[in-house]
Amino acid sequence: MTRQRWTSAVGLYAAAVAMLAVALPAEEFHVAVKDFVFEPAELEIQVGDTVTWTNEGGLHNVVAPGKFRCANGCDGEGGNGDPSTDPWSFSRTFETVEDSDYCGEGH
């Protein structure tokens, strides 16, 4: 009988943890592109979070090889991902679990 109660308690705990994970709101992260660096240099995000990169001066773009290349818009999405001195911002909402390195061309 004790073992059965323990199993039920573990099952309820697991269900509660799963519900909390689903209920967490998406977050927005901002990355400054300036002085040949990204600030912050690393992010840890969750599915549904959005990252916005913003050029704060200089010739820059943001590239995740095989995923996106953006500056004044994004390649393949009606824009141009070439490095640009224009002020630009690019946002991406991450819908899948993945590790993604990103860089700027020419850095």
Steps between C-alpha positions, in 0.01 A plus 500: 500500500779744582665431165178576314462835679862584417445429132188717496684784670782477245245500217327810640834675548602424139165631372537820705853558367380444143216750549739762637736454205216556254373805690828694489464810281728553204784745555658761275877540484693789345848474354700812407724469195782753543876534507535161326332311787157379602387608847415275671728249331293197607133438572308206638144511377193278503266398219272795424752767607590782261845645442544844341839603364553875445783670312628777726757631253742363248491253212322192639257216441401191696544151358408157635654274234234294324219676690492874430705795374353841581564875514263710285257210499604140453614300200212296363245699701471806276806680631874520474726340760817671378690694768367853522582830669131591499319482833322165500329257736415138440281280721461123497267290715646155560235229464723194537768377738841556341851622562573787267828684464482840338759747382548803279670469163836670501551467876 
